[in-house]
Amino acid sequence: PHSYAQPDQVVVTHLDLDLATQLRDATLKFGARGVPILCMIDWEAMGKYDAAARQILTQMVLTNHRLFREVHVLTGSTVVSVGVSTAGLATSLVGVELAGTTSRAEFMSKLAAHQAR
């Protein structure tokens, strides 16, 4: 299965183009408010993704880079980590930090630091 439910969340284990399109559209709608977005993305359970899904999300950040403050991604899969690193190289060219980590403690520390601001 591509996803499963937990008490307060849906866990996606495979990111496909349909879901990436929905994420893109929701993010752009939120970004229309004019406040730079800090994205904290927990993809620890995701083991794989469709290449088109990664491309659509990376292109969203590249095209709309002024909407993004930073993007931090928690990953648990080597495949997903490599994709995040590749996207991060591209987004760095337009001034958006897109960084991945496999450490939940590091991810939560970044979130706490931003919440304290």
C-alpha angles and dihedrals in degrees: 000000000000095000144007134196128246124184096275105013149037114238116212115204097177125036111212131183094262093055092042089053091051091049091049093050094047092047093050091048090052091045091056087077088078098237115121110251125235106202118203106182122187106203095151092124095045111104101178145002139197113259090232089057092055091046095052093050094044091048090050091057093044094049095042100032093142089066093062129077097176139333121213121184128193110208134183099183129074090219092054092043091055091049092050091049091050092049089047091057090054096045092048087067089065095041101261118130108220108176132172132203136180091206115096089194091056091046093050091046091056090048092049091048091054093046090053092058 
